[in-house]
């Protein structure tokens, strides 16, 4: 029997190359080896989009298109819509008794996202739902009894907190839940086009899978590079330079990358040439994804069928898990 992977995304916008580097690439590598479950976490997306549920809803199929376009095979991968799995909400409430408010406040992912979303959350306006979403994510993982959870670097603390919850639960009620392992990709976090933070939809510093050739080129040509390099014949810094980070990930011509790095350090190549070469590499990577994605436009019925079938399977697994939890907590008194 294959071991199981659980991973997913909040449908707050279309996916981008940062998602690919952080977790999608791992999912592609594992989909033949593992029983792969991918959760579209639309309930969790409401934690900071509660005033705009239509936005979340409109992005559910957009995210599914991205999944299929990058190569996740519906014949191998189970796609699940979170809002249809009520067992996740039940487990979230149960687990909330095992986690203190102070522990949630110490979660690095929560802390960084509160800072990032300072225009939405002041110090005293953080909602219970947002603060508690590590508990909800623990419910996601354990509901489907995941063995392995591939995540980007920023989500690692969420899985670590899940392990804490599982160990505490099992310590009180017996070995009911499975302790998940975390898998972090080679490049756990991709810096954004602005060079100041991770690539993020909310910061508008992304290259999306759906971006046209022209949009990609415009984005790359305005990328942040070495701020101390004024003229193209000035020696430049390669380390930490977003353009070269992207080259090392997406440019398959590694000898060209080494040559560009050496010339950049010496000041014998300008930013324009380096960016043009990067554009060629990124466009070559995204082109087949974009074409597949375009072929999925106007195929709503097909996409909904994939999501419906996957969610039905997810519901069955979730029901089995919740029954085990209820038995351990003596919550099944009316079960017949």
FILO-873107 format. One record per residue (C-alpha): residue in one letter; x negated, y, z. Coordinates in steps of 0.02 Angstrom, whole numbers, padded with zeros to 5 digits, always signed. Each point is the difference from the previous one (the first is absolute). Example, Ala and Ser with C-alpha at 12.3 -4.5 7.8 and 13.67 -1.06 7.14 Angstrom:
<atoms>
a-00615-00225+00390
s-00069+00172-00033
</atoms>
This chain:
<atoms>
x+00000+00000+00000
x-00071+00170-00050
x-00042+00127+00132
x+00106+00156-00007
x-00043+00182-00034
x+00112+00145+00049
x-00035+00172-00067
x+00097+00146-00070
x+00027+00186-00022
x+00123+00136+00046
x+00095+00061-00154
x-00035+00185+00023
x-00069+00023-00176
x-00085-00091-00143
x-00157-00098+00037
x-00175+00057-00048
x-00178-00062-00019
x-00030+00024+00187
x+00130-00135+00031
x-00088-00111-00126
x-00169+00018+00085
x+00071-00015+00176
x+00115-00151-00018
x+00072-00037-00173
x-00164-00072-00064
x-00003-00121+00146
x+00179-00051-00033
x-00042-00038-00180
x-00147-00107+00052
x+00102-00096+00129
x+00167-00025-00089
x-00051-00169-00073
x-00077-00063+00162
x+00127+00060+00129
x+00187+00006+00021
x+00007+00187-00030
x+00142+00106+00071
x+00008+00185-00043
x+00116+00110+00101
x+00072+00162-00068
x+00019+00088+00168
x+00142+00120-00034
x+00061+00006+00181
x-00175+00043+00059
x-00011+00134-00135
x+00142+00091+00089
x-00109+00032+00153
x-00065+00158-00084
x+00128+00016-00141
x+00160-00013+00099
x+00063+00163-00073
x-00022-00065-00178
x+00061-00181-00015
x+00038+00025-00185
x-00186+00023-00031
x-00039-00165+00086
x+00137-00091-00095
x-00056+00068-00169
x-00175-00064+00029
x+00043-00181+00042
x+00002-00058-00181
x-00142+00120-00044
x-00111-00092+00123
x+00059-00168-00066
x-00047+00055-00176
x-00173+00045+00062
x-00020-00170+00082
x+00044-00095-00157
x-00099+00117-00112
x-00163-00026+00096
x+00022-00188-00018
x+00098-00066+00149
x+00096-00146-00076
x+00184-00017+00052
x-00021-00187-00025
x-00135-00004+00134
x+00045+00146+00113
x+00156+00022+00107
x+00057+00182+00000
x+00110+00045+00150
x+00104+00154+00038
x-00022+00042+00184
x+00173+00075+00028
x+00083-00167-00041
x-00098-00091+00136
x+00092+00046+00161
x-00108-00122+00096
x-00143+00125-00013
x+00102+00128+00094
x+00046-00128+00133
x-00182-00045+00028
x-00050+00183+00003
x+00117+00028+00148
x-00064-00156+00088
x-00183+00047-00023
x+00030+00177+00060
x+00008-00072+00176
x-00180-00057-00016
x-00082+00164-00054
x-00023+00158+00103
x+00022+00175-00068
x-00181+00040+00044
x-00060-00149-00103
x+00099+00061-00150
x-00073+00174+00020
x-00175-00074-00004
x+00028-00089-00166
x-00125+00083-00119
x+00115-00015-00151
x+00144+00084+00091
x-00114+00137+00066
x-00073+00038-00172
x+00170+00000-00085
x+00072+00120+00129
x-00145+00118-00039
x+00023-00025-00187
x+00186+00036+00013
x-00018+00150+00115
x+00119+00100-00111
x+00136-00129+00041
x-00045-00046+00180
x-00050+00121+00137
x-00071-00068+00162
x+00174-00014+00077
x+00100-00053-00152
x-00074-00172-00039
x+00148-00118-00010
x+00016-00166+00090
x+00012-00085-00170
x-00163+00073-00063
x-00095-00031+00161
x+00065-00177+00007
x-00034-00052-00178
x-00150-00108+00052
x+00128-00106+00092
x+00108-00007-00156
x-00152-00052-00101
x-00039-00136+00126
x+00178-00061-00027
x-00029-00001-00188
x-00154-00109+00017
x+00067-00121+00129
x+00174-00017-00075
x-00079-00088-00149
x-00130-00094+00103
x-00145+00071-00100
x-00170-00083+00014
x-00094+00141-00086
x+00036+00186-00022
x-00102+00091-00134
x+00000+00188+00036
x-00094+00159-00037
x-00115+00066+00135
x+00125+00126+00067
x+00126-00139+00038
x-00121-00114+00094
x+00052+00068+00172
x+00179-00052-00039
x-00050-00182-00021
x-00111+00010+00154
x+00150+00060+00100
x+00105-00141-00074
x-00127-00125+00067
x+00015+00080+00173
x+00190-00015-00006
x-00006-00181-00057
x-00124-00051+00134
x+00103+00086+00135
x+00161-00079-00063
x-00076-00174-00011
x-00080+00022+00171
x+00172+00028+00077
x+00113-00111-00105
x-00113-00136-00072
x-00079-00023-00171
x+00146+00061-00103
x-00083+00127-00115
x-00146-00018-00119
x-00154+00107+00030
x-00041+00085-00166
x-00173+00030-00069
x-00047+00164-00083
x-00084+00015-00169
x-00079+00166-00048
x-00055+00026-00180
x-00174+00045-00060
x+00054+00182-00014
x+00125+00018+00142
x+00034+00184-00031
x-00016+00102-00160
x-00037+00185+00015
x+00122+00114-00088
x-00034+00110-00151
x-00028+00147+00118
x-00142-00090+00088
x+00066+00050+00170
x+00106-00147+00054
x+00068-00168-00055
x+00102-00011-00158
x+00179+00032+00052
x+00166+00038-00085
x+00040+00132+00131
x-00162+00092-00034
x+00023+00001-00189
x-00177-00062-00030
x+00038-00162-00092
x-00012-00083-00170
x+00161-00096-00024
x+00023-00156-00106
x+00135+00093-00097
x-00109+00152-00040
x-00021+00038-00185
x-00169+00010-00085
x+00007+00189+00001
x+00046+00010+00184
x-00140-00119+00049
x-00127+00100-00098
x+00057+00164+00077
x-00010-00073+00174
x-00173-00072-00024
x-00071+00156-00080
x+00052+00102+00153
x-00067-00125+00127
x-00104+00055+00148
x-00186-00042-00021
x-00157+00069+00085
x+00044+00175+00064
x-00184+00050+00010
x-00031-00034-00184
x+00024+00165-00091
x-00080-00037-00170
x-00004-00162-00097
x-00191-00006+00010
x+00003+00011+00190
x-00038-00165+00089
x+00162-00070+00066
x+00056-00112+00141
x+00071-00170-00047
x+00036-00067+00175
x+00176+00046+00054
x+00038+00079-00169
x+00178-00056-00048
x-00043-00007-00186
x-00137-00128+00032
x+00105-00095+00126
x+00129-00023-00138
x-00135-00045-00127
x-00063-00140+00112
x+00175-00071+00019
x+00076+00023-00172
x-00143+00014-00125
x-00038-00177-00057
x-00162+00057-00085
x-00111-00007+00153
x-00159+00044-00095
x+00085+00161-00058
x+00047+00040+00180
x-00180-00022+00057
x-00061+00109-00143
x+00125+00138+00041
x-00047-00006+00184
x-00185+00016-00039
x+00028+00144-00121
x+00117+00089+00121
x-00129-00007+00138
x-00130+00074-00119
x+00117+00133-00070
x-00004-00065-00179
x+00187-00031-00018
x+00146+00118+00031
x+00161-00031+00093
x+00099+00010-00162
x-00089-00149-00078
x+00010-00101+00160
x+00186+00035+00013
x+00032-00039-00183
x-00082-00171+00022
x+00106-00027+00155
x+00158+00048-00094
x-00039-00131-00133
x-00018-00133+00136
x+00157+00048+00097
x+00103+00012-00160
x-00060-00172-00055
x+00052-00069+00170
x+00170+00084+00007
x+00051-00017-00184
x+00062-00182+00007
x+00085+00033+00168
x+00088+00153-00070
x+00056-00095-00155
x+00071-00143+00102
x+00085+00124+00114
x+00079+00088-00149
x+00067-00167-00061
x+00094-00016+00165
x+00095+00163-00023
x+00186-00027-00026
x-00014-00178+00071
x+00088+00036+00164
x+00102-00160-00003
x-00158-00106-00023
x-00088+00091+00143
x+00149-00012+00117
x+00012-00187-00033
x-00183-00023+00047
x+00027+00100+00159
x+00162-00089+00042
x-00075-00174-00018
x-00153+00045+00101
x+00103+00081+00136
x+00110-00153+00016
x-00153-00108+00028
x-00068+00127+00125
x+00166-00001+00092
x-00009-00188+00023
x-00176+00009+00073
x+00048+00146+00112
x+00153-00090+00068
x-00105-00150+00050
x-00124+00112+00090
x+00132+00098+00094
x+00085-00161+00057
x-00164-00058+00077
x-00023+00167+00087
x+00179+00000+00067
x-00022-00176+00068
x-00158+00055+00091
x+00092+00150+00075
x+00162-00095+00040
x+00095+00111-00121
x+00088-00140-00094
x+00136-00040+00127
x+00138+00015-00129
x-00092-00098-00134
x+00102-00147-00061
</atoms>
